Amino acid sequence: SGHAYIMLGPVNLGDRITVSAQMPQKSGPAPVPTKVELLADGILLQTKEIVSGALELEAPLPAPARQVKIALRFDRTEPLPSPDDRPISVLLKAIKITPAP
């Protein structure tokens, strides 16, 4: 899918969000990078472009909250190998909140 979200919480002032994922190997002679956006409650925290391989996103969370909606948006998807052919963006490995020191 081109987007995904998860509800996490509670979060405190100074907490950080970290997302670890694996981008699929792209096909073709000149693979096009995928733009990835990390959002918290609709606020853009980080944007990154990646062709393939390990993806790490990390940013401070904007405000304390009982719950926070963490979203990932991708500007493109890649099909799984045949015969599956479902569109995918990343293999999500971990999403974690690190408390403020």
C-alpha positions as CSV (number, residue, x, y, z in Angstrom):
1,S,0.0,0.0,0.0
2,G,1.0,3.6,-0.5
3,H,0.3,4.5,3.1
4,A,0.0,3.0,6.6
5,Y,-0.6,4.2,10.1
6,I,-0.5,2.9,13.7
7,M,-1.8,4.5,17.0
8,L,0.7,4.6,19.8
9,G,0.9,6.3,23.2
10,P,1.1,7.8,25.6
11,V,4.0,10.1,24.5
12,N,5.8,12.7,26.5
13,L,7.6,15.9,25.7
14,G,11.0,15.0,24.1
15,D,10.1,11.5,23.1
16,R,11.4,10.3,19.7
17,I,9.8,8.0,17.1
18,T,12.0,5.5,15.2
19,V,10.9,3.5,12.2
20,S,13.0,0.6,10.8
21,A,12.0,-0.9,7.4
22,Q,13.4,-2.7,4.4
23,M,12.7,-1.2,0.9
24,P,12.3,-3.9,-1.8
25,Q,14.8,-4.3,-4.6
26,K,13.6,-2.2,-7.5
27,S,13.6,-3.6,-11.1
28,G,14.6,-2.0,-14.3
29,P,17.8,-0.4,-15.6
30,A,17.4,2.9,-13.7
31,P,15.4,2.3,-10.5
32,V,13.4,5.4,-9.4
33,P,13.7,6.4,-5.8
34,T,10.7,6.2,-3.5
35,K,9.8,9.3,-1.4
36,V,8.9,8.4,2.2
37,E,7.1,10.7,4.6
38,L,6.9,10.2,8.4
39,L,4.0,12.0,10.1
40,A,2.7,12.3,13.7
41,D,-0.9,13.4,14.0
42,G,-0.7,14.8,10.5
43,I,2.5,16.8,11.2
44,L,5.3,16.0,8.8
45,L,8.4,14.9,10.8
46,Q,10.8,13.7,8.1
47,T,11.0,13.1,4.4
48,K,13.5,10.7,2.8
49,E,14.1,9.3,-0.7
50,I,15.5,5.8,-1.0
51,V,15.9,3.3,-3.9
52,S,16.2,0.1,-2.0
53,G,17.7,-1.4,1.2
54,A,17.5,-0.5,4.9
55,L,15.3,2.5,5.8
56,E,15.6,4.3,9.1
57,L,13.5,7.3,10.0
58,E,13.9,9.0,13.4
59,A,12.4,12.3,14.6
60,P,11.3,14.0,17.8
61,L,7.5,13.8,18.5
62,P,5.9,17.3,18.3
63,A,3.9,17.2,21.5
64,P,2.9,15.1,24.5
65,A,-0.3,13.1,23.9
66,R,-2.4,10.2,25.3
67,Q,-2.3,8.7,21.8
68,V,-0.4,9.7,18.6
69,K,-1.2,8.6,15.0
70,I,2.1,7.6,13.3
71,A,1.8,7.5,9.6
72,L,4.0,6.5,6.7
73,R,3.3,7.8,3.1
74,F,5.0,6.6,0.0
75,D,4.8,8.1,-3.5
76,R,5.0,4.7,-5.2
77,T,4.6,1.0,-4.7
78,E,6.3,-2.0,-6.2
79,P,4.5,-5.3,-7.1
80,L,5.5,-8.5,-5.3
81,P,6.9,-11.2,-7.6
82,S,4.4,-13.1,-9.7
83,P,2.0,-14.8,-9.2
84,D,1.2,-12.6,-6.1
85,D,1.6,-9.1,-7.7
86,R,0.2,-7.2,-4.7
87,P,1.6,-3.6,-4.4
88,I,4.0,-3.1,-1.5
89,S,6.1,-0.2,-0.3
90,V,8.3,-1.6,2.6
91,L,8.7,-4.5,4.9
92,L,8.2,-2.9,8.3
93,K,10.6,-4.2,10.9
94,A,10.0,-1.9,13.9
95,I,8.3,1.2,15.2
96,K,9.3,2.4,18.6
97,I,9.0,5.4,20.9
98,T,12.2,6.3,22.8
99,P,11.6,8.2,26.0
100,A,13.2,11.6,26.5
101,P,16.5,11.3,28.5
